[in-house]
Amino acid sequence: MPGIEGDRFGSRADDYARHRAEFPAASVDRLVAGGVGLAGQRLLDLGCGTGTLARQFGARGCRVTGLDVDGRMLAAARRMAVDDGVSVEWCEAPAEDTGLPGTSFDAVVAAQCWHWFDGDAAAVEVRRLLVAGGLLAICNFDWLPLPGSVSGETEDLIAAHNPSWDMGGIREPLPPAVEQVERAGLELLETWVEDLDVPYRADSWRHRIVASAGIVNLSSEAAAAFDADLERLLAERFPGDEVVAPHRVSVLVARAPAPAG
């Protein structure tokens, strides 16, 4: 997450690490079935943040490097990897210019971060990093703001507190990513989308939202005012210790070309 975006998220790295739901295990299983994350693979997690996918693939026997531009996110990732007993190498660098050796990875993944990159430059860098026939998976996992759902009503509240926020609504992140990877010479293999409900403790949902893009750039006073309104919203509209938030997984898988001949 480059530049100011990384600064924003890094300031809430602990909340981001503790309260954001991990990429669903069933979706990881599907990636592995398609060849991304096989045991023994050299795998790079671009824009790894707090290392959700890096740790999951490390636990499955991959030789993982997690890369992020924000050292605070990497520090949280390191702590969680130690707690999980998972071995991961960590690298602080931008996705567009990693400084890592070429043709050094069998697979590259990017989870809920590609939209923060210069997609064309990142795709060119991925092609440089992948071995011939290596795989790229661009993965998105975010709340789905359906009307009347806790996701939708929370998003409405974010927009009320931060009118300049322009990342709401049901977004389709895959089409621009498809164009970018194809311009870089990677072969598109598949895309897939699935929706699921994700349970959250009510307090974790509040922490997760305060660490999200729509709130993390607000002043501490404005963020506190938002959180108080969110607490009231949950108590009135979604009472109880747990909320169920609709989410969407969307994935693109592409392959680096094999040598000519």
C-alpha positions in Angstrom: 0.0 0.0 0.0 2.1 2.9 -1.2 2.5 6.4 -0.1 -0.2 8.0 2.0 -2.4 4.9 2.0 0.3 2.9 3.7 0.7 5.7 6.3 -3.0 5.6 7.0 -3.2 1.8 7.5 0.0 1.5 9.4 -1.3 3.9 12.0 -4.0 1.3 12.9 -1.9 -1.8 12.2 -2.9 -3.5 15.5 -6.6 -3.1 14.9 -6.1 -4.2 11.3 -4.2 -7.3 12.4 -6.5 -8.3 15.2 -10.0 -7.5 13.9 -10.0 -7.9 10.1 -11.4 -11.3 9.1 -8.8 -13.6 7.4 -9.1 -14.5 3.7 -11.5 -17.5 3.8 -9.8 -20.9 4.1 -12.2 -22.4 1.4 -11.0 -19.7 -1.0 -7.4 -20.6 -0.2 -8.2 -24.2 -0.8 -9.5 -23.2 -4.3 -6.3 -21.3 -5.0 -4.2 -24.3 -4.0 -6.3 -26.6 -6.2 -5.5 -24.3 -9.1 -1.8 -24.4 -8.4 -1.3 -21.3 -6.2 0.2 -22.1 -2.8 1.4 -25.7 -3.3 3.7 -27.0 -0.6 7.3 -26.1 -1.4 6.4 -23.2 -3.7 8.4 -20.0 -3.5 5.5 -17.6 -3.0 5.5 -13.8 -2.7 2.7 -12.0 -1.0 2.6 -8.5 -2.4 1.2 -5.7 -0.3 0.9 -8.3 2.5 -0.2 -5.9 5.2 -0.4 -7.9 8.4 0.3 -11.1 6.5 -3.0 -12.8 6.3 -2.3 -14.8 3.2 1.5 -15.0 3.9 0.8 -16.8 7.1 -1.9 -19.1 5.6 0.4 -20.2 2.8 3.3 -20.5 5.1 1.3 -22.9 7.3 0.6 -24.9 4.1 4.3 -25.5 3.5 5.1 -22.7 1.0 8.4 -20.8 1.2 6.8 -17.4 1.7 8.1 -13.8 1.4 5.7 -11.1 2.6 6.3 -7.6 1.1 4.7 -4.3 2.1 5.7 -0.7 1.9 4.8 0.0 5.5 7.1 -1.2 8.2 4.4 -1.0 10.9 2.2 -3.5 9.0 5.2 -5.8 8.7 6.0 -5.5 12.4 2.4 -6.7 13.2 2.8 -9.4 10.6 6.0 -10.7 12.2 4.4 -10.8 15.6 1.4 -12.8 14.3 3.6 -15.2 12.3 5.6 -15.9 15.5 2.4 -16.5 17.4 1.2 -18.9 14.7 4.6 -20.7 14.6 4.9 -19.9 10.8 8.1 -19.1 9.1 7.9 -16.1 6.6 10.6 -13.8 5.2 9.6 -10.1 5.3 10.6 -7.4 2.9 9.8 -3.6 3.1 9.5 -2.3 -0.5 6.8 -1.1 -3.0 5.0 -3.6 -5.1 6.0 -1.8 -8.3 9.8 -1.9 -7.6 10.5 -4.7 -5.1 14.2 -5.0 -5.6 13.9 -8.8 -5.4 15.8 -11.0 -7.9 14.0 -11.8 -11.2 12.5 -15.2 -11.8 12.7 -16.0 -8.1 9.1 -17.0 -7.4 6.8 -19.8 -8.5 3.7 -17.8 -7.4 2.7 -14.2 -6.5 -0.4 -13.3 -4.6 -1.9 -9.8 -3.8 -4.8 -9.7 -1.4 -7.1 -6.7 -1.0 -4.3 -4.3 -2.1 -4.0 -4.2 -5.9 -6.2 -1.1 -6.1 -3.6 0.8 -4.1 -0.8 0.0 -6.6 0.1 1.4 -10.0 -1.4 -1.7 -11.5 0.5 -1.6 -14.8 3.8 -1.2 -13.1 3.0 -3.9 -10.5 2.0 -6.3 -13.2 5.3 -5.7 -15.1 7.2 -6.3 -11.9 5.2 -9.5 -11.2 6.1 -10.8 -14.6 9.8 -10.1 -13.9 9.6 -11.9 -10.6 7.8 -15.0 -11.8 9.4 -18.1 -13.3 8.2 -19.2 -16.7 4.7 -20.6 -16.1 4.5 -19.1 -12.6 1.1 -18.0 -11.3 -0.3 -14.6 -10.1 -3.4 -14.5 -8.0 -5.0 -11.1 -7.4 -7.5 -11.6 -4.5 -10.1 -9.3 -3.0 -12.1 -9.9 0.1 -14.2 -7.1 1.4 -17.6 -6.3 2.9 -20.6 -6.3 0.5 -22.8 -3.2 1.2 -26.2 -4.8 0.7 -29.1 -2.6 1.7 -30.3 -3.3 5.2 -27.2 -5.3 6.1 -24.7 -4.4 8.8 -22.2 -3.9 5.9 -24.5 -1.6 4.0 -25.6 0.5 6.9 -22.1 0.8 8.2 -21.0 2.1 4.8 -23.8 4.6 4.8 -22.5 5.9 8.2 -18.9 6.1 6.8 -20.2 8.2 3.9 -22.0 10.5 6.3 -18.9 11.1 8.4 -16.4 11.2 5.5 -18.2 12.7 2.4 -15.0 12.8 0.5 -14.6 9.0 0.7 -15.2 7.6 -2.8 -14.6 3.8 -2.4 -18.1 2.8 -1.4 -20.7 0.8 -3.2 -20.4 -2.6 -4.9 -17.2 -2.4 -6.7 -15.9 -4.6 -9.5 -12.1 -4.7 -9.0 -11.3 -7.5 -11.5 -11.9 -5.9 -14.9 -9.1 -3.2 -14.6 -6.7 -5.8 -13.1 -7.4 -8.1 -16.0 -6.4 -5.4 -18.4 -3.3 -4.6 -16.5 -2.0 -8.2 -16.3 -2.7 -8.8 -19.9 -0.9 -5.6 -21.0 2.1 -7.0 -19.0 2.1 -10.2 -21.1 0.5 -12.5 -18.5 -2.1 -15.0 -19.6 -5.4 -14.8 -17.9 -6.4 -18.3 -16.7 -9.6 -17.6 -14.7 -11.6 -15.2 -12.6 -14.2 -16.1 -9.9 -16.5 -14.4 -7.5 -18.3 -15.8 -4.5 -20.4 -14.2 -1.7 -20.5 -15.3 1.9 -21.6 -14.1 5.3 -18.8 -13.4 7.8 -19.6 -13.4 11.6 -17.9 -10.7 13.7 -18.1 -9.9 17.4 -19.8 -6.5 17.5 -16.7 -4.9 19.1 -14.4 -6.4 16.5 -16.6 -5.0 13.7 -16.2 -1.6 15.2 -12.4 -2.0 15.4 -12.3 -3.4 11.9 -14.2 -0.4 10.5 -12.2 2.2 12.4 -9.1 0.7 10.7 -10.7 0.8 7.2 -9.9 3.2 4.4 -13.0 5.4 5.0 -12.1 6.2 8.6 -8.4 5.7 9.1 -7.5 9.0 7.5 -9.8 11.1 9.8 -8.6 12.9 12.8 -8.7 11.0 16.1 -11.6 13.1 17.2 -13.6 12.5 14.0 -12.9 8.8 14.2 -14.1 8.7 17.8 -17.3 10.4 16.8 -17.8 8.0 14.0 -17.2 5.0 16.4 -19.7 6.3 18.9 -22.3 6.6 16.1 -21.5 3.1 14.9 -21.9 1.7 18.4 -25.3 3.3 18.6 -26.2 1.9 15.1 -25.3 -1.6 16.1 -27.2 -1.4 19.4 -30.3 -0.2 17.6 -30.3 -2.1 14.3 -28.2 -5.2 15.0 -28.4 -5.9 18.8 -26.4 -8.7 20.3 -22.8 -9.7 20.8 -22.4 -10.7 17.1 -23.1 -9.3 13.7 -23.1 -11.1 10.4 -21.6 -9.1 7.6 -22.0 -10.0 3.9 -18.7 -10.2 2.1 -17.5 -10.9 -1.4 -14.4 -12.8 -2.6 -13.2 -12.0 -6.1 -10.1 -13.6 -7.6 -8.0 -13.4 -10.8 -5.4 -16.0 -11.7 -2.9 -15.4 -14.5 0.2 -17.2 -15.7 3.6 -16.0 -16.8 4.5 -17.1 -20.4 6.7 -20.1 -21.0 9.9 -19.5 -23.0 9.4 -19.4 -26.8 10.1 -22.7 -28.5 
